[in-house]
Every structure is written in structure tokens, then in C-alpha cells.
Amino acid sequence: MENPYAVLFEPVQIGPVTAPNRFYQVPQCNGFGHLFPRSVAAMRGIKAEGGWGVVCTEETEIHYSGDLSPAVEGRLWDESDIPALALTVEAVHEHGALAGIELVYSGHHAVNLYSRSTPFDVGSLSLSGYLPAQARMADKEDLRNIRRWHRQAALNAKQAGFDIVYCYAAHELSLPMFLLLRRYNQRTDEYGGSLKNRTRLLRELLEETHETVGDRCAVALRLAVDELLGEEGLTHDGEGLEIVSMLAELPDLWDVNLSDWSNDSGSSRFMKEGYQEPYISFVKSLTTKPVVGVGRYTSPEAMVSAVRRGVMDLIGAARPSIADPFLPTKIREGRVEDIRECIGCNICASSDVIGVPIRCTQNPAMGEEWRRNWHPERIPPKKTDQSVLVVGGGPAGLECARALGQRGYQVVLTEASRELGGRVIREAELPGLREWRRVVDWRLTQIEKMPKVEVYPGSRMSREDVLDSGLEHVIVATGAKWRNDGVGRTLHYPIPGHDQAHVFCPDDLMEGRFPTGRVVVYDDDHFYMGSVLAELLVQQGCQVTLVTPAPTIAEWSKNTLEHPHILRKLLALGVELQTLTHFEKIEPEQVLLSSALKHDPEWVMADGVVLVSNRISNDDLYSQLKSDAAEGKLKSLRLIGDAEAPNLIAQAVFSGHLAAQEFEETLDGKVPFRREHLRL
């Protein structure tokens, strides 16, 4: 029978090079950049091994005056950077994939905190990151310098061995992009005014990159064709379309997307698979060159459809390639059920935003390929015939049991509830979070294939039950529960009145117990939970006020690129928002709020209150078993996941995987992973 996905494995000609298939890992930031060249090379190499036909770098600075610190990106300032980048090329080429590099000059987005060079851009714009400073307006000599630096970076990229060299005008992160945009470009010279003039630098970069390296390297253009700002910005049926028409045949490859990054990498809470298609599908009608687009594609059927319908020639991906570097191989081998689908939580993006190495909720090996020698598909086999009891079937327990089973150990997994999944199952029922259930579904699918892993839902374990089981290696993954007293980041004492019947915590709402009428939600968690529960309460017919001690609503969601979408959603739902405010006291039908912006506390009417603050680890069983372990009744005892310390779901999965990797390993107290040292 014909492979229904065969079209995805057809080669695609891109200028002078040929991609072996249609799977294209688009440029993707990762928190490694120039600081961790071995780590980034190993991570990219794993993707090539997994079947991605093209694997690209993150944005790569071409000059010290475009220094993106504190963000950790790639660097190709001069020839001294070639050896580090060549490591990635070698790792990608080893598996027959093409290596692409995204060359970037970032203008006022590059605040130059390391180089201390004066930034320049299309105009004297305020620097990104709220630094109280401005760029200077670039003169024509500056623009000539950018062209010269770009040519030299392209030559250096060619020497490093790259097959595809990018010109970059996307995400509102590059000077060529700012020149395109009317609201930024107020110039009166030949680089301002008409769209033809505003496109001039981009055209020059494309033409000169072709002249410089086009004999061996393909030249790609990454362009945002819509900013989702309506008439105020670039639109796919306005100037976005005109730019593509003007430059149609200049690049060897069109890489098209949305701007800004929060739209291009929208979380699954707000943007579903294939969401960019309405904005980018026009491009192929204007050029004969291949087109790559993104949309967090995880379904091979959706990928085939996008190609068959002429939306794109290559399936672009960043996040799906992070969640499952072996996605192409699994499709080719007909193992679609084994795909570890991206859940769109954007924890990967948060790593880049806060400047730390990448991590992934679904794939605990992501970022650990070099330093821990972890592989997303392989794991060291068991050392002995020991059996292990894992207590708790949430994200940590499931991953621990799955990984131990993959190693070949006999595993017994017990869960107090009738349904496995812990917090993930409950949270996946909240508005917009349905795709988070994939964390559980994938692990259950894998465990079902493992005859040595026995699963017992509806089995709450006491200390006596554990000891009576006869299993002498015990891993406790019993999760955590939300506090119901308001103790959190801001208040370190219970809120007076928290113990009244009209006061709820997130666990109450996730178990179907709701307040009614006027509800005040107190969010001292600062991530997604407060805003999601506010949305849920509106769906229940409540009039909602969301209060937070933070300077803004859902403050940490800035790191996952969700913040603007959360604010728009809450305002559209009619939720009243109050920041820099905490609770003083709760009384029947009212709460006393204290605001940093007001002199006196004020009473607000409230029929119900929801407190979203800290969580408490469910570590009682572990505490009870510690003495048994000390007395030799157990050979080993370990606490993992939220039961050890409440954290992100990604950290719970990582904790479970780490426990499985380290089982029966001798830990000598040294740093348990390799570090990239500068050898002096």
C-alpha cells in the first residue's frame, strides 16, 4: 500500500543545494548560542539524526554593534567564531541534512550590554528591554557597513560549511524589518518613503549575499508578512503581499511567518495547529521558489494537506522539532502513535527569554544531549534485575515509570486516583489547555507497550502498603496541592478570613466546586493559573476581578510569549484587572485590598474568593518511609516531581526522567553533568 505520507519525503531543490525531504527545522533560539557551542551542536545533530532534512541555527549576530546580550544567541562577528559554528555544521552533515544559518543585524533590539557599542537603527528609537536609552539614527555609511558586515558573515558562514544563508526581516527584531515598517521608518532619503525605498536594504542584502556565496550556498529570506496589527502594521493582503511581489525571485527560499514572536510562536492556549496558513498561503502564488512556513504542525495529515494544497513546500518547525527530534523518522516508519507531540506551552521559548539553556515539557532530553549525554529515543539498559515501585501517576511518576521500563526494569506504578495524569489531567480541562493532555497520553501509549510495567490506578498507598508490596526500591511522586490560605510570593502568613466557605483554591475549581456571583481572584502565582481560572469563572457566569501583587497580570507569562494574548482575552471577557494589590482580609461578601498605588486599603464586594498562591508538597508518605529506608527495610527511596518541590510541569517530567536515568548509578558528589569550560 502506498505510504500516505510519501510526499513529505520528496527532495526539494533550494538554489544550488537539495533538501533530502520536506522537514525543515527553522531558525530556533535555544539559550545555548555562542556560550555553549558543543551543547548546541549536539542538540542540532540529534535533530538531523531524527530525520529533519534542514536544520538551522538561531539568530546569529553579524557584528559586535548588534550584540543581543543578555540574550544568548549565535555569533559570527569575525572568523574567530567559525570553529564553534562549524561544530554544528559537522553534527548536522553527519546525518545527511543541510545546515542553515540565520544572519541578523538587530538595530535597536540589540542593546549592546556586552560590547557597549552605540546601537543604531532606522531612527533614534528607544532600546528594547526597557533600558532607558536610545539608538542613534543610522546614516547611509552605517547602512553600507551593514551590507559589508553581512557579506563578510556570509563568507564566514560558507567557510564554516553552511548550506543555506539567511537574510532576516522578521519578528520585529532586525533593522531591515524596521526599515520596511512605516511607523518606524520616517527617513527622507532613498531608504525611506515609498515601499520600494523601504525595501531597498533588504534587496541589497539578498543580491549581495547571492553574489558572495550563491555559487555554493542557497540564500533564504525570512520575512514576516503580517503583524496582526491591522492597518497600523504590515498585512498579508497589503504591503506584505507587495514586498513578496517585489522580491519574488530573489531568494532561493522564502521562509514566511507572522510578527512579532508572540504571534509567530503563539501558545496552544491561543493558537492551534496550522494557524498561520491564512496569512502565508498567498506567497506560493507569487514565486517559483520553494516556500517554508510554520504553524506548530504535529499531525502528519496536516503536513501532507499543507503541501497538497500548495500552502508551502517545506514543513517548517521549531517547537515540534524540540518536543520530538525524531518526528520525521517516526512518520517515515509508520509509527505515528509514537510521536511526542508538542503541547505548545512555550516553556522552550521561556528559556531563551530568560537566557538559560533550552528545556521542553514533553522532551526531558532537550538541552541535555551533550552535557548529560541523553538521547530522546535511547536510554542505557538496566544494570540488574531489580524491581521498582513508583507511587504516583502524575507527570513525574509517569515519565519515571516509562523511562525505567524502557531501560528494562520491572516497574509497578500506582496512582491513588482512578485516572492517571495527576495535575496535567486536571489542568488540561481548563480553558485553552486541552493539548497539555499530550504529556499524559504519550506516556500512557508507551507504557502500554511495556509488559514489564504494571499500572494500578485507584490504588492509594500507605506506608504499610509499600512495605507489604515486597518492592525494595521506591520512588515517590505524589505531587502537590494548592494552598487555600493565600501564603505565597508576597504574603508569608495566612490571609485573615481564608477559612470561610466562600473562599476557594485552584484545586476546588478543578474538582468542580465553584463560587458564584461577584468573584475576586487573587493571583500570587504570576503564571497562567490565575488568568485561566478567571476565564473559567466567566464561563460559569461569574463577574470576575483579577487581583495580583505583581506589576502586571500573569507577569511570568511574558517569558512564554503569552502575556499580550492573556491581557486581550481577559479584557474581552470583561474581567476587571488590578495590579500591585494584595489581600489584607476576607470577610463575608467583601475583601479588603491594599494597593501600592493607593494610600488607604479599600473594601471590594465579593460573593466568592479564589486564592492562587503557593502549593504544598504531598510528601507525607516519603517522610514516613525515610526511617524504613534508614533501617534497611528499603534498598532505595527517592522523592521526585512536585512532591519534592512544586514547579513547572516541565520540571516534574525532567525530575522523573532524571530519577530513571540515575537509578542504580553511583553518584559521587561531583557535578552530574559536563560543563563547557574555556581552556586557558
C-alpha positions as CSV (number, residue, x, y, z in Angstrom):
1,M,0.0,0.0,0.0
2,E,1.3,3.5,-0.9
3,N,2.7,5.5,2.1
4,P,0.1,8.2,2.7
5,Y,2.9,10.5,3.8
6,A,5.3,9.8,0.9
7,V,5.1,13.4,-0.3
8,L,6.8,14.6,2.9
9,F,9.9,12.6,2.0
10,E,10.4,14.0,-1.5
11,P,13.6,16.0,-2.0
12,V,13.3,19.8,-2.6
13,Q,15.8,21.8,-4.6
14,I,16.8,25.1,-2.9
15,G,19.1,27.0,-5.2
16,P,22.4,25.1,-5.5
17,V,21.5,22.6,-2.7
18,T,18.9,19.9,-2.3
19,A,17.0,19.2,0.9
20,P,16.5,15.4,1.3
21,N,12.9,15.8,2.4
22,R,10.3,18.4,3.4
23,F,11.0,18.6,7.1
24,Y,12.7,21.9,7.9
25,Q,13.8,23.0,11.3
26,V,13.5,26.7,11.0
27,P,15.9,29.1,12.9
28,Q,15.2,28.5,16.6
29,C,16.7,30.2,19.6
30,N,17.8,27.9,22.5
31,G,19.7,29.7,25.2
32,F,23.0,28.0,24.1
33,G,24.2,30.3,21.4
34,H,27.8,31.4,21.4
35,L,28.4,30.3,25.0
36,F,27.7,26.6,24.6
37,P,28.9,25.5,21.1
38,R,29.2,21.8,21.9
39,S,25.7,21.7,23.5
40,V,24.0,23.4,20.6
41,A,25.9,21.2,18.1
42,A,24.8,18.1,19.9
43,M,21.2,19.3,20.0
44,R,21.1,20.2,16.3
45,G,22.8,16.9,15.4
46,I,20.1,14.9,17.2
47,K,17.5,16.6,15.0
48,A,19.4,15.7,11.9
49,E,19.7,12.2,13.1
50,G,15.9,12.2,13.7
51,G,15.2,13.0,10.1
52,W,14.9,16.7,9.7
53,G,16.2,17.5,6.2
54,V,17.3,21.1,7.0
55,V,18.5,22.2,10.4
56,C,19.1,25.9,11.1
57,T,20.8,27.9,13.8
58,E,19.3,30.5,16.0
59,E,19.6,34.2,15.0
60,T,23.3,34.8,14.6
61,E,24.8,38.2,15.2
62,I,27.0,39.5,12.3
63,H,28.8,42.3,14.2
64,Y,29.6,43.4,17.7
65,S,27.4,46.5,17.4
66,G,24.4,44.1,17.1
67,D,25.2,42.4,20.4
68,L,22.0,40.9,21.8
69,S,23.2,40.3,25.3
70,P,21.8,39.3,27.8
71,A,20.1,37.0,25.3
72,V,22.4,34.2,24.4
73,E,22.3,33.9,20.6
74,G,24.7,32.8,17.9
75,R,27.7,35.0,16.9
76,L,29.6,35.4,13.7
77,W,31.3,38.7,14.4
78,D,34.5,37.5,12.7
79,E,36.5,34.5,11.6
80,S,37.3,33.5,15.2
81,D,33.6,32.4,15.5
82,I,33.9,29.9,12.6
83,P,35.2,26.9,14.6
84,A,32.4,27.0,17.1
85,L,29.7,27.2,14.4
86,A,31.5,24.5,12.3
87,L,30.7,22.0,15.2
88,T,27.0,22.4,14.4
89,V,27.6,22.1,10.7
90,E,29.6,18.9,11.2
91,A,26.9,17.4,13.5
92,V,24.1,18.2,11.0
93,H,26.0,17.0,8.0
94,E,26.9,13.7,9.7
95,H,23.3,12.6,9.2
96,G,22.8,13.9,5.7
97,A,20.9,17.1,6.5
98,L,21.5,20.6,5.2
99,A,22.7,23.3,7.7
100,G,21.3,26.8,7.6
101,I,22.4,29.9,9.4
102,E,20.3,32.9,10.1
103,L,22.4,36.1,9.9
104,V,20.9,39.0,11.9
105,Y,21.6,42.7,12.4
106,S,19.2,43.8,15.1
107,G,19.3,47.5,15.3
108,H,17.7,49.0,18.4
109,H,16.7,45.5,19.6
110,A,20.4,44.9,20.2
111,V,21.1,46.9,23.4
112,N,24.9,46.1,23.3
113,L,25.2,45.4,27.0
114,Y,28.3,43.3,26.4
115,S,30.0,45.3,23.6
116,R,28.9,48.7,24.9
117,S,28.8,49.9,21.3
118,T,26.3,52.5,20.4
119,P,23.3,50.9,18.7
120,F,21.9,52.4,15.5
121,D,18.7,51.8,13.6
122,V,16.2,53.3,11.1
123,G,15.7,56.1,13.6
124,S,16.6,57.2,17.1
125,L,14.4,54.5,18.7
126,S,14.1,53.5,22.3
127,L,16.1,50.4,23.0
128,S,14.4,47.1,23.7
129,G,14.1,45.6,27.2
130,Y,13.0,48.9,28.8
131,L,16.6,50.1,29.0
132,P,16.3,53.9,29.4
133,A,18.4,54.6,26.3
134,Q,18.0,55.1,22.6
135,A,19.7,54.1,19.4
136,R,21.1,56.7,17.0
137,M,19.7,57.1,13.5
138,A,21.7,55.2,11.0
139,D,23.2,57.2,8.2
140,K,24.0,55.8,4.8
141,E,27.5,54.9,5.8
142,D,26.1,52.8,8.6
143,L,23.8,51.0,6.1
144,R,26.8,50.4,3.8
145,N,28.6,49.0,6.8
146,I,25.8,46.6,7.5
147,R,25.9,45.4,3.9
148,R,29.7,44.9,4.2
149,W,29.4,43.0,7.6
150,H,26.6,40.8,6.1
151,R,28.8,39.9,3.1
152,Q,31.7,39.0,5.4
153,A,29.5,37.0,7.7
154,A,28.1,35.1,4.7
155,L,31.6,34.3,3.6
156,N,32.5,33.1,7.1
157,A,29.3,31.0,7.1
158,K,30.3,29.5,3.8
159,Q,33.8,28.7,5.3
160,A,32.1,27.1,8.3
161,G,30.3,24.8,5.8
162,F,26.7,26.1,5.9
163,D,24.5,25.2,3.0
164,I,21.8,27.9,3.5
165,V,22.5,31.5,4.4
166,Y,19.6,33.7,5.6
167,C,18.7,37.3,5.2
168,Y,16.4,38.2,8.1
169,A,13.4,40.5,8.2
170,A,11.0,39.1,10.7
171,H,9.7,39.3,14.3
172,E,10.3,43.0,14.6
173,L,13.9,42.1,15.6
174,S,16.0,43.3,12.8
175,L,17.0,46.6,11.2
176,P,15.9,45.5,7.7
177,M,12.4,44.8,9.2
178,F,12.2,48.2,10.9
179,L,13.0,49.8,7.6
180,L,10.1,48.1,6.0
181,L,7.6,49.4,8.6
182,R,6.0,52.8,8.0
183,R,5.5,53.5,11.7
184,Y,9.3,53.2,12.3
185,N,10.7,54.4,9.0
186,Q,10.5,58.2,8.9
187,R,13.5,58.6,6.7
188,T,13.5,61.1,3.7
189,D,16.4,59.5,1.8
190,E,16.4,56.6,-0.6
191,Y,15.8,54.2,2.3
192,G,12.5,55.9,3.4
193,G,9.2,57.0,2.0
194,S,7.9,54.6,-0.7
195,L,7.7,50.9,-0.1
196,K,10.3,50.4,-2.9
197,N,12.7,52.6,-0.9
198,R,11.9,50.9,2.4
199,T,12.6,47.6,0.8
200,R,16.0,48.8,-0.7
201,L,18.3,47.5,2.0
202,L,16.6,44.0,2.0
203,R,17.0,43.8,-1.7
204,E,20.7,44.8,-1.5
205,L,21.4,42.2,1.2
206,L,19.7,39.5,-0.9
207,E,21.6,40.4,-4.1
208,E,24.9,40.8,-2.4
209,T,24.6,37.5,-0.5
210,H,23.9,35.8,-3.8
211,E,26.9,37.4,-5.3
212,T,29.1,36.4,-2.4
213,V,28.1,32.8,-1.6
214,G,25.4,31.9,-4.1
215,D,27.7,29.6,-6.1
216,R,27.5,27.0,-3.3
217,C,25.0,28.3,-0.6
218,A,21.3,28.8,-1.0
219,V,20.1,32.3,0.0
220,A,16.9,32.3,2.2
221,L,14.8,35.2,3.1
222,R,12.9,35.1,6.4
223,L,10.1,37.6,6.2
224,A,7.1,38.4,8.4
225,V,4.2,39.0,6.1
226,D,1.7,40.1,8.7
227,E,1.9,41.6,12.2
228,L,-1.7,41.1,13.2
229,L,-2.0,44.9,13.8
230,G,-4.4,45.7,11.0
231,E,-3.8,48.9,9.1
232,E,-1.2,50.0,11.7
233,G,1.2,47.3,10.6
234,L,2.3,45.1,7.8
235,T,-0.5,43.0,6.4
236,H,-0.5,39.9,4.2
237,D,-3.0,41.5,1.9
238,G,-1.3,44.8,1.8
239,E,2.4,45.7,2.0
240,G,3.3,42.2,3.0
241,L,2.0,41.0,-0.3
242,E,3.7,43.8,-2.2
243,I,7.1,43.1,-0.7
244,V,6.8,39.4,-1.7
245,S,5.8,40.5,-5.2
246,M,8.8,42.9,-5.5
247,L,11.4,40.3,-4.3
248,A,9.6,37.2,-5.6
249,E,12.5,35.5,-7.4
250,L,15.5,37.0,-5.5
251,P,15.8,34.5,-2.7
252,D,16.3,30.7,-3.3
253,L,13.9,30.1,-0.4
254,W,11.0,32.0,1.2
255,D,10.7,31.4,5.0
256,V,7.4,33.3,5.8
257,N,5.7,33.9,9.1
258,L,4.0,36.3,11.4
259,S,5.4,39.1,13.6
260,D,6.0,39.6,16.4
261,W,7.5,36.5,18.1
262,S,4.4,36.2,20.4
263,N,2.3,35.7,17.2
264,D,4.8,33.5,15.3
265,S,5.2,31.2,18.3
266,G,1.7,31.6,19.8
267,S,1.0,29.1,22.6
268,S,-1.6,26.4,22.1
269,R,-3.8,28.2,24.6
270,F,-4.5,30.8,21.9
271,M,-3.3,29.4,18.6
272,K,-3.9,25.9,17.2
273,E,-2.1,23.8,14.6
274,G,-1.8,25.5,11.2
275,Y,-2.9,28.9,12.5
276,Q,-0.6,30.8,10.2
277,E,-1.9,29.4,6.9
278,P,-4.5,32.2,6.3
279,Y,-1.7,34.7,6.4
280,I,1.1,33.0,4.4
281,S,-0.7,30.9,1.8
282,F,-0.5,33.6,-0.9
283,V,3.2,33.5,-1.1
284,K,3.5,30.5,-3.4
285,S,1.3,32.1,-6.0
286,L,3.9,34.9,-6.4
287,T,7.1,33.0,-6.6
288,T,8.6,29.9,-8.3
289,K,10.9,29.4,-5.4
290,P,10.2,26.9,-2.5
291,V,8.3,28.2,0.5
292,V,8.6,27.1,4.1
293,G,6.0,28.0,6.7
294,V,5.3,27.2,10.3
295,G,2.2,26.6,12.4
296,R,3.2,24.1,15.1
297,Y,2.5,21.1,12.9
298,T,2.5,17.8,14.8
299,S,0.0,15.8,12.7
300,P,1.4,14.2,9.5
301,E,-2.1,14.5,7.9
302,A,-2.0,18.3,8.4
303,M,1.5,18.4,7.0
304,V,0.5,16.5,3.9
305,S,-2.5,18.7,3.5
306,A,-0.4,21.9,3.6
307,V,1.8,20.6,0.8
308,R,-1.0,19.2,-1.3
309,R,-3.0,22.4,-1.0
310,G,0.0,24.5,-2.1
311,V,0.4,26.4,1.1
312,M,4.1,25.5,1.4
313,D,6.8,23.2,0.0
314,L,8.6,22.5,3.3
315,I,7.1,22.0,6.7
316,G,8.8,24.4,9.0
317,A,9.0,23.6,12.7
318,A,10.8,24.8,15.8
319,R,8.7,23.6,18.7
320,P,7.6,20.3,17.2
321,S,11.3,19.5,16.5
322,I,12.1,20.3,20.1
323,A,9.3,18.1,21.5
324,D,10.2,15.2,19.2
325,P,13.5,15.4,17.2
326,F,12.6,12.1,15.7
327,L,9.2,13.2,14.3
328,P,10.2,12.7,10.7
329,T,11.7,9.2,11.3
330,K,8.5,8.1,13.1
331,I,6.3,9.3,10.3
332,R,8.6,7.5,7.7
333,E,8.5,4.3,9.7
334,G,4.7,4.4,10.2
335,R,5.0,5.0,14.0
336,V,2.7,8.0,14.1
337,E,1.4,7.0,17.6
338,D,4.9,7.3,18.9
339,I,5.3,11.0,18.0
340,R,5.9,13.0,21.1
341,E,3.6,15.9,20.1
342,C,4.4,19.5,21.1
343,I,1.9,20.8,23.6
344,G,2.5,24.5,22.8
345,C,3.2,25.5,26.3
346,N,6.2,27.6,25.2
347,I,8.5,26.6,28.1
348,C,11.1,26.3,25.3
349,A,10.7,29.9,24.4
350,S,10.9,31.0,28.0
351,S,14.4,29.5,28.2
352,D,15.7,31.9,25.5
353,V,13.9,34.9,27.0
354,I,15.5,34.4,30.4
355,G,18.8,33.4,29.0
356,V,19.2,29.8,30.1
357,P,19.7,26.5,28.1
358,I,16.6,25.2,26.4
359,R,14.1,22.8,28.1
360,C,10.9,21.1,27.0
361,T,7.9,19.8,28.8
362,Q,7.5,16.8,26.5
363,N,11.1,16.0,25.9
364,P,13.3,15.9,29.0
365,A,16.4,15.2,26.9
366,M,16.1,18.5,25.2
367,G,19.1,20.6,26.2
368,E,20.8,17.6,27.8
369,E,22.2,15.9,24.7
370,W,25.8,17.0,25.3
371,R,26.1,17.7,29.0
372,R,24.3,14.6,30.3
373,N,24.6,12.5,27.1
374,W,20.9,12.0,27.0
375,H,19.2,10.9,23.8
376,P,15.4,11.4,23.2
377,E,15.0,7.8,21.9
378,R,17.6,5.8,23.6
379,I,18.5,5.2,27.2
380,P,21.1,3.0,29.0
381,P,19.8,-0.6,29.6
382,K,19.2,-1.9,33.1
383,K,22.1,-2.9,35.3
384,T,20.4,-5.6,37.3
385,D,17.0,-7.4,37.6
386,Q,15.7,-5.1,40.3
387,S,12.1,-4.1,40.5
388,V,10.9,-0.6,41.3
389,L,7.7,0.8,42.9
390,V,6.7,4.2,41.6
391,V,4.0,5.8,43.8
392,G,2.1,8.5,41.9
393,G,1.0,8.6,38.3
394,G,1.3,12.3,37.5
395,P,3.8,13.7,35.1
396,A,6.9,12.8,37.2
397,G,5.7,9.3,38.0
398,L,4.6,8.5,34.5
399,E,7.9,9.6,33.0
400,C,9.9,7.8,35.6
401,A,7.9,4.6,35.1
402,R,8.1,4.9,31.3
403,A,11.9,5.5,31.3
404,L,12.6,2.7,33.8
405,G,10.5,0.4,31.7
406,Q,12.4,1.5,28.6
407,R,15.6,0.6,30.4
408,G,14.2,-2.9,31.0
409,Y,13.3,-2.8,34.7
410,Q,10.3,-4.4,36.2
411,V,8.1,-1.5,37.4
412,V,4.9,-1.2,39.4
413,L,3.2,2.2,39.0
414,T,0.4,3.0,41.5
415,E,-1.9,6.0,41.4
416,A,-4.5,7.0,44.1
417,S,-7.0,8.4,41.5
418,R,-8.8,6.2,39.0
419,E,-7.3,8.2,36.2
420,L,-3.6,8.7,35.7
421,G,-2.0,12.0,34.9
422,G,-2.2,14.0,38.1
423,R,-2.2,17.8,37.7
424,V,-1.9,17.5,34.0
425,I,-5.3,15.8,33.6
426,R,-7.0,18.4,35.8
427,E,-5.3,21.4,34.2
428,A,-6.0,20.1,30.6
429,E,-9.7,20.6,31.3
430,L,-9.2,24.3,31.9
431,P,-9.9,26.8,29.0
432,G,-7.3,26.5,26.2
433,L,-5.1,23.9,27.8
434,R,-6.6,20.7,26.1
435,E,-3.3,20.0,24.3
436,W,-1.4,19.7,27.6
437,R,-3.1,16.3,27.9
438,R,-0.5,15.0,25.4
439,V,2.0,14.8,28.3
440,V,0.0,12.0,29.7
441,D,-1.3,10.4,26.5
442,W,2.1,9.9,25.0
443,R,3.5,8.3,28.2
444,L,0.5,6.0,28.6
445,T,0.8,4.9,24.9
446,Q,4.4,4.0,25.5
447,I,3.8,2.3,28.9
448,E,1.1,0.1,27.3
449,K,3.8,-1.4,25.1
450,M,5.9,-2.4,28.1
451,P,5.0,-5.7,29.6
452,K,7.3,-5.1,32.5
453,V,5.4,-2.0,33.6
454,E,2.3,-2.8,35.7
455,V,-0.1,0.1,36.3
456,Y,-2.6,0.2,39.2
457,P,-4.9,3.2,39.2
458,G,-7.2,3.7,42.1
459,S,-4.6,2.4,44.5
460,R,-3.7,4.8,47.3
461,M,-0.5,3.6,49.0
462,S,0.1,3.8,52.7
463,R,3.4,3.1,54.4
464,E,2.2,-0.3,55.3
465,D,1.1,-1.0,51.7
466,V,4.6,0.0,50.4
467,L,6.4,-2.3,52.9
468,D,3.9,-5.1,52.2
469,S,4.5,-4.9,48.5
470,G,7.9,-6.5,48.8
471,L,9.4,-3.9,46.4
472,E,12.5,-2.6,48.0
473,H,13.2,0.3,45.6
474,V,10.6,3.1,46.0
475,I,10.2,6.3,44.1
476,V,7.6,8.7,45.5
477,A,5.9,11.0,43.0
478,T,2.8,12.1,45.0
479,G,2.5,15.6,43.7
480,A,1.3,18.7,45.5
481,K,-1.9,20.6,46.3
482,W,-2.7,24.3,46.2
483,R,-2.7,26.2,49.4
484,N,-6.0,27.6,50.5
485,D,-4.7,30.3,52.8
486,G,-3.0,32.8,50.4
487,V,0.5,32.2,51.5
488,G,2.7,32.8,48.5
489,R,5.3,35.1,46.9
490,T,4.0,38.2,48.6
491,L,2.3,37.2,51.8
492,H,4.1,34.8,54.1
493,Y,1.2,34.5,56.6
494,P,-2.4,33.2,56.1
495,I,-4.8,35.9,55.0
496,P,-7.3,36.5,57.8
497,G,-10.7,35.0,56.8
498,H,-9.3,32.5,54.4
499,D,-11.1,29.6,56.1
500,Q,-14.6,30.7,55.2
501,A,-16.9,28.7,53.0
502,H,-16.9,31.2,50.1
503,V,-13.1,31.0,49.8
504,F,-11.7,28.6,47.2
505,C,-8.3,27.5,45.8
506,P,-7.5,26.2,42.3
507,D,-8.0,22.6,43.3
508,D,-11.6,23.4,44.3
509,L,-12.4,24.8,40.8
510,M,-10.6,21.9,39.0
511,E,-12.7,19.5,41.0
512,G,-16.0,21.2,40.0
513,R,-16.6,23.4,43.1
514,F,-17.3,27.0,42.1
515,P,-18.1,30.3,43.7
516,T,-21.0,32.3,42.3
517,G,-21.8,36.0,41.7
518,R,-19.0,38.5,42.2
519,V,-15.7,36.7,42.5
520,V,-12.3,38.2,43.3
521,V,-9.3,36.0,42.1
522,Y,-6.1,36.7,44.0
523,D,-3.1,35.7,41.8
524,D,0.2,35.4,43.6
525,D,1.4,32.7,41.3
526,H,2.0,35.1,38.4
527,F,1.9,32.5,35.6
528,Y,-1.1,31.0,33.8
529,M,-3.3,29.7,36.5
530,G,-4.9,32.9,37.8
531,S,-5.9,34.1,34.3
532,V,-7.1,30.7,33.2
533,L,-9.3,30.4,36.3
534,A,-10.7,33.9,35.7
535,E,-11.7,32.8,32.2
536,L,-13.2,29.6,33.6
537,L,-15.3,31.7,36.2
538,V,-16.6,34.0,33.4
539,Q,-17.7,30.8,31.6
540,Q,-19.5,29.9,34.8
541,G,-21.4,33.2,34.7
542,C,-19.4,35.0,37.4
543,Q,-18.4,38.6,37.4
544,V,-14.7,38.5,37.9
545,T,-12.0,40.8,39.3
546,L,-8.4,39.5,39.0
547,V,-6.0,41.0,41.5
548,T,-2.2,40.5,41.6
549,P,0.6,41.9,43.7
550,A,2.8,41.8,40.6
551,P,3.3,44.9,38.4
552,T,1.2,43.3,35.7
553,I,-1.3,40.4,35.2
554,A,0.3,37.0,34.7
555,E,3.7,38.5,34.8
556,W,5.8,35.4,34.2
557,S,3.8,34.7,31.0
558,K,5.9,37.3,29.3
559,N,8.6,34.6,29.1
560,T,6.2,32.2,27.4
561,L,5.1,34.9,24.9
562,E,1.5,34.7,26.1
563,H,1.2,38.0,28.0
564,P,-0.4,40.2,25.3
565,H,-2.8,37.4,24.4
566,I,-3.8,36.9,28.0
567,L,-4.5,40.6,28.6
568,R,-6.5,40.9,25.4
569,K,-8.5,37.8,26.3
570,L,-9.3,38.9,29.9
571,L,-10.3,42.4,28.7
572,A,-12.6,40.9,26.0
573,L,-14.2,38.8,28.7
574,G,-14.9,41.9,30.9
575,V,-12.6,40.8,33.7
576,E,-11.6,43.8,35.9
577,L,-7.8,43.9,36.4
578,Q,-5.9,45.3,39.4
579,T,-2.1,45.1,39.8
580,L,0.3,45.9,42.6
581,T,-2.5,44.9,45.0
582,H,-2.8,42.2,47.7
583,F,-5.4,41.0,50.2
584,E,-5.5,42.3,53.7
585,K,-8.6,40.5,55.0
586,I,-11.5,38.4,53.8
587,E,-15.0,38.9,55.2
588,P,-18.4,37.6,54.1
589,E,-19.3,39.4,50.9
590,Q,-16.2,41.6,50.8
591,V,-12.4,41.7,50.8
592,L,-10.0,44.3,51.9
593,L,-7.5,45.2,49.2
594,S,-4.2,47.1,49.8
595,S,-2.7,48.7,46.7
596,A,0.8,50.1,46.3
597,L,-0.8,52.8,44.2
598,K,-3.4,54.0,46.8
599,H,-2.9,55.4,50.3
600,D,-5.6,53.5,52.1
601,P,-6.9,49.9,51.8
602,E,-10.4,49.6,50.3
603,W,-13.2,47.1,50.6
604,V,-14.4,45.4,47.4
605,M,-17.7,43.4,47.2
606,A,-17.1,39.7,46.8
607,D,-19.5,36.8,46.9
608,G,-16.6,34.4,46.3
609,V,-12.8,34.5,46.6
610,V,-10.2,32.3,44.8
611,L,-6.7,32.3,46.2
612,V,-4.0,31.3,43.7
613,S,-0.7,31.3,45.7
614,N,1.8,28.6,46.7
615,R,1.4,24.8,46.7
616,I,2.2,22.3,49.4
617,S,4.1,19.1,48.5
618,N,2.3,15.8,49.3
619,D,5.4,14.3,50.9
620,D,3.9,12.6,53.9
621,L,4.4,9.1,52.5
622,Y,8.0,9.8,51.7
623,S,8.6,11.2,55.2
624,Q,7.1,8.1,56.7
625,L,9.3,5.8,54.6
626,K,12.6,7.6,55.4
627,S,13.0,5.8,58.7
628,D,12.3,2.5,57.0
629,A,14.9,3.2,54.4
630,A,17.4,4.2,57.1
631,E,16.7,0.9,58.9
632,G,17.4,-1.1,55.7
633,K,13.8,-2.1,55.1
634,L,14.1,-0.4,51.7
635,K,17.2,-0.5,49.5
636,S,16.5,2.9,48.0
637,L,14.0,5.7,48.4
638,R,13.7,8.8,46.2
639,L,11.3,11.8,46.1
640,I,10.6,13.4,42.7
641,G,8.4,16.0,41.0
642,D,6.1,18.4,42.8
643,A,6.2,16.1,45.8
644,E,9.9,17.2,46.2
645,A,9.2,20.8,45.3
646,P,6.3,22.3,43.3
647,N,7.5,23.5,40.0
648,L,6.6,23.7,36.3
649,I,5.2,20.5,34.6
650,A,8.4,20.5,32.6
651,Q,10.5,20.2,35.7
652,A,8.3,17.4,37.0
653,V,8.8,15.4,33.8
654,F,12.6,16.1,34.0
655,S,12.7,15.0,37.6
656,G,11.0,11.7,36.7
657,H,13.4,11.1,33.8
658,L,16.4,12.0,35.9
659,A,15.4,9.5,38.6
660,A,15.1,6.8,36.0
661,Q,18.5,7.7,34.4
662,E,20.2,7.7,37.8
663,F,18.7,4.5,39.2
664,E,21.4,2.2,40.3
665,E,24.0,4.7,39.3
666,T,26.7,5.7,41.8
667,L,26.6,9.4,42.4
668,D,30.0,10.5,43.7
669,G,29.0,14.1,44.7
670,K,30.6,15.7,41.7
671,V,28.7,17.9,39.3
672,P,26.5,15.3,37.5
673,F,26.9,16.8,34.0
674,R,29.6,18.1,31.8
675,R,30.3,21.8,31.5
676,E,31.8,23.8,28.6
677,H,34.9,25.3,30.0
678,L,37.1,27.8,28.3
679,R,40.6,26.2,28.3
680,L,43.2,28.8,29.1
